[in-house]
Amino acid sequence: MSDIALDTNILVYGHSGDDRKKQVGRSLLKASPVISSQVISEYLNVMQRVFKKEKNVLIQTTALLLRKCTIKPIILSTVELAADLIGRYDFQLFDGVIVASALESGCNILYSADMQDGLIVNGTLKIANPYV
Protein backbone atom coordinates (compact mmCIF):
# COMPACT_ATOMS: atom_id res chain seq x y z
CA MET A 1 0.00 0.00 0.00
CA SER A 2 1.18 3.53 -0.76
CA ASP A 3 2.26 5.93 1.94
CA ILE A 4 0.42 8.84 0.32
CA ALA A 5 -3.26 9.67 0.02
CA LEU A 6 -5.02 12.25 -2.15
CA ASP A 7 -7.87 14.63 -1.42
CA THR A 8 -10.60 15.19 -3.99
CA ASN A 9 -9.21 18.51 -5.21
CA ILE A 10 -5.98 16.86 -6.36
CA LEU A 11 -7.97 14.54 -8.65
CA VAL A 12 -10.09 17.41 -9.93
CA TYR A 13 -7.02 19.56 -10.66
CA GLY A 14 -5.87 16.75 -12.94
CA HIS A 15 -8.49 18.18 -15.32
CA SER A 16 -7.65 21.82 -14.70
CA GLY A 17 -7.00 24.40 -17.37
CA ASP A 18 -3.93 25.31 -15.29
CA ASP A 19 -1.14 23.16 -16.79
CA ARG A 20 0.94 23.15 -13.58
CA LYS A 21 -1.97 21.95 -11.44
CA LYS A 22 -2.88 19.37 -14.05
CA GLN A 23 0.68 18.03 -14.19
CA VAL A 24 1.04 17.85 -10.39
CA GLY A 25 -2.32 16.11 -9.99
CA ARG A 26 -1.54 13.56 -12.67
CA SER A 27 1.96 12.86 -11.35
CA LEU A 28 0.60 12.20 -7.84
CA LEU A 29 -1.85 9.71 -9.32
CA LYS A 30 1.08 7.84 -10.90
CA ALA A 31 2.45 7.22 -7.39
CA SER A 32 -0.37 4.70 -6.79
CA PRO A 33 -1.87 6.61 -3.86
CA VAL A 34 -4.54 5.62 -1.39
CA ILE A 35 -7.93 7.04 -2.40
CA SER A 36 -10.83 6.94 0.03
CA SER A 37 -14.25 6.03 -1.28
CA GLN A 38 -15.31 9.47 0.03
CA VAL A 39 -12.89 11.08 -2.43
CA ILE A 40 -14.30 9.01 -5.31
CA SER A 41 -17.85 10.11 -4.51
CA GLU A 42 -16.86 13.77 -4.28
CA TYR A 43 -14.82 13.53 -7.49
CA LEU A 44 -17.69 11.99 -9.45
CA ASN A 45 -20.05 14.66 -8.16
CA VAL A 46 -17.74 17.54 -9.13
CA MET A 47 -16.92 16.11 -12.53
CA GLN A 48 -20.59 15.64 -13.39
CA ARG A 49 -21.86 18.89 -11.87
CA VAL A 50 -19.05 21.32 -12.74
CA PHE A 51 -17.45 19.76 -15.80
CA LYS A 52 -20.74 18.42 -17.17
CA LYS A 53 -19.29 14.99 -17.86
CA GLU A 54 -21.79 12.39 -19.09
CA LYS A 55 -22.32 9.77 -16.38
CA ASN A 56 -21.49 6.63 -18.40
CA VAL A 57 -18.27 8.11 -19.76
CA LEU A 58 -17.40 9.57 -16.36
CA ILE A 59 -17.76 6.33 -14.46
CA GLN A 60 -15.73 4.40 -17.04
CA THR A 61 -12.90 6.95 -17.18
CA THR A 62 -12.84 7.17 -13.38
CA ALA A 63 -12.39 3.39 -13.16
CA LEU A 64 -9.42 3.66 -15.53
CA LEU A 65 -8.00 6.67 -13.69
CA LEU A 66 -8.04 4.87 -10.34
CA ARG A 67 -6.87 1.50 -11.61
CA LYS A 68 -3.43 1.71 -9.94
CA CYS A 69 -4.69 3.30 -6.72
CA THR A 70 -5.54 1.58 -3.46
CA ILE A 71 -9.21 2.26 -2.74
CA LYS A 72 -10.03 2.54 0.96
CA PRO A 73 -13.69 1.93 1.89
CA ILE A 74 -15.34 3.95 4.62
CA ILE A 75 -16.25 1.60 7.46
CA LEU A 76 -17.47 2.14 11.00
CA SER A 77 -13.96 2.58 12.41
CA THR A 78 -13.30 5.29 9.79
CA VAL A 79 -16.42 7.19 10.85
CA GLU A 80 -15.53 6.84 14.53
CA LEU A 81 -11.99 8.09 13.91
CA ALA A 82 -13.36 10.95 11.80
CA ALA A 83 -15.62 11.98 14.70
CA ASP A 84 -12.61 12.10 17.00
CA LEU A 85 -10.53 14.07 14.46
CA ILE A 86 -13.32 16.56 13.81
CA GLY A 87 -13.58 17.16 17.54
CA ARG A 88 -9.82 17.61 18.02
CA TYR A 89 -8.80 19.38 14.80
CA ASP A 90 -12.08 21.02 13.75
CA PHE A 91 -11.96 19.48 10.26
CA GLN A 92 -14.92 19.92 7.94
CA LEU A 93 -17.14 16.84 7.92
CA PHE A 94 -15.94 15.23 4.68
CA ASP A 95 -12.32 16.26 5.29
CA GLY A 96 -12.43 14.44 8.63
CA VAL A 97 -13.50 11.25 6.86
CA ILE A 98 -10.73 11.61 4.27
CA VAL A 99 -8.09 12.23 6.95
CA ALA A 100 -9.37 9.26 8.99
CA SER A 101 -9.15 7.06 5.91
CA ALA A 102 -5.55 8.14 5.25
CA LEU A 103 -4.62 7.45 8.88
CA GLU A 104 -6.23 4.00 8.85
CA SER A 105 -4.32 3.21 5.66
CA GLY A 106 -1.00 4.03 7.30
CA CYS A 107 -0.25 6.97 5.03
CA ASN A 108 2.45 9.50 5.93
CA ILE A 109 1.23 12.29 3.64
CA LEU A 110 -2.24 13.44 2.57
CA TYR A 111 -2.03 15.80 -0.38
CA SER A 112 -4.74 18.45 -0.29
CA ALA A 113 -5.05 21.94 -1.74
CA ASP A 114 -7.59 23.13 0.80
CA MET A 115 -6.67 21.66 4.18
CA GLN A 116 -4.07 23.25 6.47
CA ASP A 117 -0.70 22.81 4.76
CA GLY A 118 1.90 21.34 7.13
CA LEU A 119 -0.56 20.15 9.78
CA ILE A 120 0.57 16.93 11.46
CA VAL A 121 -2.40 14.78 12.47
CA ASN A 122 -2.03 12.22 15.26
CA GLY A 123 1.73 12.65 15.08
CA THR A 124 1.96 10.55 11.90
CA LEU A 125 0.08 12.10 8.96
CA LYS A 126 1.26 15.32 7.34
CA ILE A 127 -1.17 17.34 5.25
CA ALA A 128 0.70 18.86 2.33
CA ASN A 129 -0.42 21.24 -0.38
CA PRO A 130 1.54 20.25 -3.50
CA TYR A 131 0.78 23.60 -5.15
CA VAL A 132 2.61 25.86 -2.69
Helices and strands as residue ranges (DSSP letters): E 4-6, H 8-13, H 19-29, E 34-36, H 37-49, H 55-65, E 70-72, H 76-89, H 93-104, E 109-111, E 120-121, E 125-128
